Amino acid sequence: MSITLSYQIFPNIIFILAVLGALLLIVRRLPEAAVSNDETPTEAGAHTRLLQKGLPAQTFSKVDAFFKFWAKKIWNFILEAKDLKPSAAAGYRMQKIFNGKLPGFKAQAAPQPAITHDVKSEQYYLDMIKLRPKNLSNYDLLGKFYLEQSDFTEAKDVYEYLCNHEPGNPEFQARLGFCLYQNKQFDKAAAAYQKSLALDSTQPNRYYNLGLSLESAGKPDEAIKNFETAISLEPSSVKYYISLSNIYLKTNHGPKAREVLLKARELEPENEAVKAKLDKLTLPKIENSL
């Protein structure tokens, strides 16, 4: 009886020690996080440009951001240790079922400041931030406004600022990646998308965007892997197949490109883009001249 009990307790003891070890690593890094208030040159530049718009100077606790980030990491570690963390595919299916509103998670309510403008302009969102400067969702709304205006440089400044103050937010990282891609900073865009996916691996479109970034950065093999992951998560999206076929053609893998396009045609038989690409890959018939 005692031997059986020891076998039951032993794995739990190992698990508890592993968690304590992770906590110890965090505590050891805490003084460094608390003391370091320096921003990288890029982040400092983004912050300065935002201040030039008349936004209030403010300091967010880096210790708080540090704890939030590592708390999420520890929770993921515990789920993995207990084999409770769902796969990316399972997580994506759950999000589809619940329309992105998973049980147990509260959606952030959009702020309703007392501001009345006839047209939502840049100044409208700047005033929202001045009214509630600690609400990061106001900065997010400003960033989205810039994205809608295709002002990717201004949007990049906002999302660099947001990622600095809330590094554990996968949406901010993804939007920063999009801005960097539009500004042709492909390696940085890929890094931002990788950070986003490290926090939330259930988003097929982010794997797709990561693939595009890596392709533009001259890393076709890595791009192919991410296009394939996007397809595995959302096999009904024809655009993923088309992009994968494009990169196969660029790397002189015509048969693989054709195979991918045939799968796309099964999904959408009338898709003109797929038809055109397949026609180009079809070998011309050799006529008998005898």
Phi, psi and omega per residue, in radians:
M1 nan -0.789 -3.121
S2 -1.171 -0.602 3.123
I3 -1.163 -0.767 3.115
T4 -1.067 -0.738 -3.139
L5 -1.104 -0.687 -3.132
S6 -1.138 -0.636 3.095
Y7 -1.155 -0.537 3.116
Q8 -1.326 -0.619 -3.078
I9 -1.406 -0.607 -3.009
F10 -0.976 -0.825 3.127
P11 -1.088 -0.620 3.117
N12 -1.166 -0.637 3.110
I13 -1.120 -0.758 3.119
I14 -1.069 -0.747 -3.137
F15 -1.088 -0.780 -3.138
I16 -1.107 -0.730 3.123
L17 -1.109 -0.650 3.122
A18 -1.123 -0.753 3.115
V19 -1.119 -0.747 3.109
L20 -1.083 -0.654 3.094
G21 -1.093 -0.729 3.104
A22 -1.122 -0.720 3.105
L23 -1.100 -0.669 3.131
L24 -1.090 -0.716 3.102
L25 -1.066 -0.681 3.137
I26 -1.178 -0.765 -3.130
V27 -1.101 -0.641 -3.141
R28 -1.158 -0.549 -3.135
R29 -1.543 -0.154 -3.069
L30 -1.062 -0.816 -3.139
P31 -1.021 -0.675 3.135
E32 -1.093 -0.717 -3.126
A33 -1.220 -0.643 -3.094
A34 -1.247 -0.616 -3.056
V35 -1.431 -0.643 -3.039
S36 -1.298 1.902 3.090
N37 -1.990 0.103 -3.099
D38 -1.353 2.408 3.053
E39 -1.714 2.693 3.050
T40 -1.163 2.782 -3.138
P41 -0.964 -0.688 -3.132
T42 -1.121 -0.807 -3.124
E43 -1.138 -0.693 3.134
A44 -1.108 -0.712 3.120
G45 -1.107 -0.745 3.124
A46 -1.091 -0.756 -3.134
H47 -1.093 -0.757 -3.130
T48 -1.084 -0.747 -3.125
R49 -1.155 -0.572 3.073
L50 -1.205 -0.681 3.110
L51 -1.110 -0.582 3.140
Q52 -1.151 -0.305 3.090
K53 -1.453 0.015 3.115
G54 1.638 0.175 3.132
L55 -1.329 2.600 -3.093
P56 -1.215 2.445 3.046
A57 -1.223 2.317 -3.118
Q58 -2.641 2.686 -3.135
T59 -2.112 2.147 3.037
F60 -1.643 2.554 -3.119
S61 -1.221 2.020 3.081
K62 -1.241 -0.483 3.091
V63 -1.121 -0.732 3.126
D64 -1.100 -0.784 3.111
A65 -1.105 -0.676 3.120
F66 -1.069 -0.798 -3.132
F67 -1.136 -0.740 -3.139
K68 -1.078 -0.749 -3.118
F69 -1.103 -0.852 -3.076
W70 -1.327 -0.465 3.046
A71 -1.080 -0.705 3.109
K72 -1.159 -0.707 3.122
K73 -1.077 -0.758 -3.138
I74 -1.130 -0.724 -3.135
W75 -1.088 -0.743 3.088
N76 -1.098 -0.669 3.114
F77 -1.099 -0.737 3.135
I78 -1.117 -0.756 3.123
L79 -1.080 -0.724 3.134
E80 -1.164 -0.719 -3.140
A81 -1.104 -0.610 3.126
K82 -1.575 0.028 -3.139
D83 1.028 0.693 -3.139
L84 -1.868 -0.245 -3.078
K85 -1.291 2.194 -3.126
P86 -1.256 2.713 3.074
S87 -1.190 2.887 3.124
A88 -1.039 -0.719 -3.122
A89 -1.134 -0.765 3.137
A90 -1.140 -0.713 3.121
G91 -1.106 -0.683 3.126
Y92 -1.155 -0.703 3.120
R93 -1.113 -0.678 3.111
M94 -1.115 -0.713 3.134
Q95 -1.128 -0.643 3.101
K96 -1.127 -0.702 -3.118
I97 -1.120 -0.755 -3.064
F98 -1.706 0.229 3.141
N99 0.973 0.706 3.115
G100 1.372 -0.018 3.138
K101 -1.901 1.487 -3.102
L102 -1.289 2.528 3.109
P103 -1.038 2.455 3.088
G104 1.615 -0.116 3.130
F105 -2.041 2.310 -3.131
K106 -1.693 2.241 3.090
A107 -1.264 2.465 3.123
Q108 -1.282 2.249 3.131
A109 -1.326 2.411 3.115
A110 -1.188 2.368 -3.116
P111 -1.189 2.587 3.134
Q112 -2.180 1.265 -3.125
P113 -1.238 2.754 -3.127
A114 -1.472 1.232 3.132
I115 -2.241 2.289 -3.140
T116 -2.163 1.931 3.031
H117 -2.181 2.520 3.100
D118 -1.152 -0.704 -3.135
V119 -2.141 2.336 3.116
K120 -1.334 1.768 -3.116
S121 -1.875 -3.141 3.070
E122 -0.975 -0.761 -3.102
Q123 -1.089 -0.574 3.111
Y124 -1.018 -0.825 -3.100
Y125 -1.297 -0.581 3.056
L126 -1.095 -0.701 3.113
D127 -1.149 -0.622 3.088
M128 -1.069 -0.725 3.142
I129 -1.163 -0.727 3.138
K130 -1.114 -0.566 -3.134
L131 -1.265 -0.709 3.125
R132 -2.306 1.316 -3.001
P133 -1.161 -0.380 -3.119
K134 -1.529 -0.107 -3.115
N135 -1.542 1.818 -3.080
L136 -1.150 -0.389 3.132
S137 -1.138 -0.418 3.064
N138 -1.181 -0.686 3.057
Y139 -1.114 -0.677 3.122
D140 -1.066 -0.717 3.104
L141 -1.114 -0.662 3.074
L142 -1.117 -0.756 3.111
G143 -1.073 -0.729 3.109
K144 -1.122 -0.638 3.096
F145 -1.059 -0.800 3.125
Y146 -1.094 -0.669 3.108
L147 -1.096 -0.727 3.113
E148 -1.101 -0.530 3.128
Q149 -1.532 0.041 -3.083
S150 1.026 0.514 3.072
D151 -1.680 1.413 -2.957
F152 -1.332 -0.413 3.090
T153 -1.214 -0.814 3.102
E154 -1.125 -0.714 3.124
A155 -1.101 -0.666 3.129
K156 -1.054 -0.744 3.118
D157 -1.024 -0.770 -3.115
V158 -1.104 -0.794 -3.055
Y159 -1.359 -0.426 2.964
E160 -1.130 -0.726 3.109
Y161 -1.099 -0.807 -3.120
L162 -1.137 -0.718 -3.136
C163 -1.182 -0.524 3.085
N164 -1.180 -0.667 -3.069
H165 -1.622 -0.334 3.073
E166 -2.440 1.267 -3.045
P167 -1.159 -0.272 -3.124
G168 -1.585 0.207 -3.124
N169 -1.706 1.910 -3.074
P170 -1.176 -0.516 3.140
E171 -1.170 -0.723 3.125
F172 -1.099 -0.728 3.136
Q173 -1.101 -0.715 -3.129
A174 -1.160 -0.718 -3.138
R175 -1.198 -0.602 3.045
L176 -1.112 -0.736 3.106
G177 -1.030 -0.732 3.130
F178 -1.088 -0.771 3.136
C179 -1.105 -0.757 -3.136
L180 -1.125 -0.672 3.103
Y181 -1.098 -0.776 -3.137
Q182 -1.146 -0.447 3.078
N183 -1.591 0.194 3.077
K184 1.102 0.475 3.028
Q185 -1.742 1.305 -2.882
F186 -1.223 -0.687 3.121
D187 -1.122 -0.739 3.125
K188 -1.180 -0.640 3.100
A189 -1.086 -0.770 3.128
A190 -1.073 -0.719 3.132
A191 -1.096 -0.707 3.134
A192 -1.151 -0.748 3.114
Y193 -1.142 -0.622 3.104
Q194 -1.137 -0.675 3.081
K195 -1.126 -0.729 3.131
S196 -1.075 -0.772 -3.110
L197 -1.267 -0.461 3.055
A198 -1.153 -0.486 3.128
L199 -1.553 -0.529 -3.131
D200 -2.611 1.797 -3.040
S201 -1.632 0.327 -3.054
T202 -1.831 0.211 -3.025
Q203 -1.882 1.749 -3.099
P204 -1.080 -0.622 -3.099
N205 -1.157 -0.480 3.110
R206 -1.301 -0.595 3.017
Y207 -1.111 -0.692 3.120
Y208 -1.097 -0.821 3.129
N209 -1.148 -0.619 3.052
L210 -1.105 -0.714 3.089
G211 -1.061 -0.758 3.106
L212 -1.085 -0.716 -3.141
S213 -1.127 -0.776 -3.140
L214 -1.168 -0.667 3.089
E215 -1.068 -0.794 3.138
S216 -1.197 -0.453 3.107
A217 -1.456 0.038 3.106
G218 1.407 0.561 3.132
K219 -2.173 1.247 -3.009
P220 -1.110 -0.648 -3.105
D221 -1.116 -0.745 3.109
E222 -1.186 -0.627 3.125
A223 -1.099 -0.753 -3.139
I224 -1.015 -0.768 -3.133
K225 -1.038 -0.701 -3.110
N226 -1.315 -0.605 3.021
F227 -1.089 -0.712 3.133
E228 -1.138 -0.660 3.104
T229 -1.155 -0.717 3.099
A230 -1.041 -0.731 3.131
I231 -1.154 -0.685 -3.136
S232 -1.138 -0.544 3.130
L233 -1.421 -0.629 -3.105
E234 -2.402 1.333 -3.043
P235 -1.204 -0.068 -3.129
S236 -1.637 -0.020 -3.090
S237 -1.577 1.905 -3.075
V238 -1.158 -0.574 -3.080
K239 -1.088 -0.518 3.105
Y240 -1.147 -0.728 3.133
Y241 -1.138 -0.722 -3.121
I242 -1.092 -0.793 3.135
S243 -1.130 -0.670 3.108
L244 -1.139 -0.712 3.123
S245 -1.142 -0.644 3.129
N246 -1.051 -0.772 -3.090
I247 -1.285 -0.523 3.031
Y248 -1.123 -0.686 3.110
L249 -1.145 -0.725 3.139
K250 -1.095 -0.534 -3.112
T251 -1.733 0.322 3.059
N252 1.061 0.763 3.053
H253 -2.078 1.118 -3.086
G254 -0.973 -0.820 3.140
P255 -1.040 -0.688 3.115
K256 -1.173 -0.675 3.109
A257 -1.074 -0.739 3.136
R258 -1.136 -0.718 3.132
E259 -1.051 -0.751 3.134
V260 -1.151 -0.727 -3.125
L261 -1.178 -0.579 3.083
L262 -1.117 -0.646 3.076
K263 -1.154 -0.675 3.109
A264 -1.136 -0.658 3.141
R265 -1.165 -0.558 3.075
E266 -1.088 -0.616 -3.131
L267 -1.317 -0.746 -3.105
E268 -2.357 1.488 -3.076
P269 -1.034 -0.465 -3.080
E270 -1.709 0.165 -3.114
N271 -1.216 2.014 -3.044
E272 -1.167 -0.652 -3.137
A273 -1.107 -0.733 3.117
V274 -1.152 -0.752 3.115
K275 -1.014 -0.810 -3.100
A276 -1.095 -0.733 -3.135
K277 -1.179 -0.685 3.106
L278 -1.155 -0.654 3.109
D279 -1.075 -0.678 3.130
K280 -1.181 -0.521 -3.121
L281 -1.503 -0.187 -3.141
T282 -1.321 2.229 -3.124
L283 -1.232 2.388 3.093
P284 -1.142 2.531 3.127
K285 -1.299 2.426 3.106
I286 -1.607 2.089 -3.100
E287 -1.487 2.538 3.110
N288 -1.399 1.998 -3.082
S289 -1.642 0.042 -3.117
L290 -1.373 nan nan
